[in-house]
Amino acid sequence: MPIKAILYDMDGVLIDARDWHYEALNDALGLFGYTISRESHLTTFDGLPTRKKLEILTHAQGLPEGLHEFLNSLKQSFTMRRVHLCCRPTYIHQRALSAFHQAGYKQAVCSNSVRGSVTSMMELSGLDTYLDTIVSNEDVANAKPHPEMYQKAMEVLGVHPHESLILEDNEHGIQAAIASGGHLLKIGSPNDVSYGNIKQRIAEIDQS
């Protein structure tokens, strides 16, 4: 079995939470008169950790560095409120992850979100049972687009890059996946993360 592990990004892949993060950060920033436009979110900020987004805003809009810690904490609080209101199990993902778990594949989630957000979303979506490990931005020195997150997951799972399939949806994550040496399945929306689509990509890799 050339592919032994499946590594998933979370936001935009397993959980349709990209807007939750965008809206939560803007809610926090709005208290101080700052905002991130939808266009900037899609072209620059999407997929980056909150701390990195705040650093960019400091350089681009003059956001005081002294507000970073407070805004980061506030944003996480706003995000968790949305998570508990909106995050629910979906059949398509439960079927896929349970099937690959039963087939003996190792599975991991690698997310630029903080660990609390990742674990909560995995529990609320009912996917935590099928995961062998979780890697958050708090578990590495370098978040995506650096490949460290995927490299760490592979090490924990005991697999090589050529034995790993990575599901990613945004530019920063795709860069990280490619740099890690793993195989890539690009995702357009969480609806693309189906047993059939993943199985087809694994078959393509096996035949190459």
Secondary structure, DSSP 8 states (H G I E B T S, - for coil): ----EEEE-TBTTTB--HHHHHHHHHHHHHTTT----HHHIIIIITTS-HHHHHHHHHHHH---GGGHHHHHHHHHHHHHHHHHHH----HHHHHHHHHHHHTT-EEEEE-SS-HHHHHHHHHHTT-GGG-SEEE-TTS-SS-TTSTHHHHHHHHHHT--GGGEEEEE-SHHHHHHHHHHT-EEEE-SSGGG--HHHHHHHHHHHHH-
